[in-house]
Amino acid sequence: MGSSDSTPEIRAAIFDYGGVLTTPGRTAIRAWTEHERIRPETFSAAIKDWLSRNAPAGTPIHQLETGEISADEFDRTLAKRLRTVDDGPVAPDGLMGRMFARMRSEPAMLDLVRRLRDCGVRTALLSNSWGNNYPWELLDGLFECTVISGEVGLRKPDPRIYELTLDRLGLTAGEAVFVDDGAPNVAAAERLGLHAVLHTDVDATLARLTELVPALGRNAPQGKESS
């Protein structure tokens, strides 16, 4: 049972990847657009059209995330929407790879996953993939299971992808906490009964997870709560 009547027993923690286990995506995007002299508003317009709450079903991003189109095809589609500061075209080959090359892992969050495992909490990765290669050399051994949207043909916030993750863990929604930096994804998890944390920074996420998993506080690194 939980540590108190008001504190649930969390048996698993499910983490998003980009923007949670990495530095913020906007940081990588800013560095990428500056380096390639891409007008950032052209990228923002494409994201708004394809990924906003009001975006129609089946946009190029939706198709990429569910594996319906390849990364190369998406690169070509996105490149058509982008312009440089000189109003020139943007090279499509390896476009997303060039952007993701500027995304860095967040050591403090990877350490938090390890600490949860040390506390006996099972861990899983649930990620909407943009055709990018995950740094498995850093992630291997951290997660009991991984659910990648492009491999299973489902994407957050579709409730079926959360249910698939829970099925693989053999747990009910109330036994797991989900951490994501996307508000729609967090809201969808909450509707299913998952405990959900909207990730904004390491300290805030650590504080909320410590409320849900009190053993985290007892397993804190000496001298500090996070790094």
Protein Blocks (a to p, Z undefined) as FASTA:
>chain_A
ZZbfklccdfbdcddfehilpccfklmmmmmmmmnopafklmmmmmmmmmmmklcehiak
lmmmnopacfklmmmmmmmmpccfkopacdfehklmmmmmmpccdfklmmmmmmmmmnop
acddddddehiacdfklmgojambdcdfklnopacfbfklmmmmmmmnopafklpccddf
bfklmmmmmmnopacdddfbfklmmmmmmmmmmmlmmmgcehiabZZ
